[in-house]
C-alpha cells in the first residue's frame, strides 16, 4: 500500500512539474494566449462593483475536477 502511494505521489509530482515547465516555456516564448480561456468559462461568476470584486470559478473547477478524475481513472486502470 505504501509503495503504491509513493508511486502515485511521484507520478503526480512529475506531471505537475511538467505542466509548470510547459507554462513557463509558453510564457517565455510570448504565447500566453493559449491559456487566456482559463478562468473565463461560461459558469465562472465574476461580479465587479465600485469597491467590491467577487470571482467564483465554478466552470473552471468543474473542468479541472473532470480532468483530474479522468486522469486518476486512467492511472488506476493501468497501474492495477
Order of alpha helices (4+ residues) and beta strands (2+ residues): alpha-beta-beta-alpha
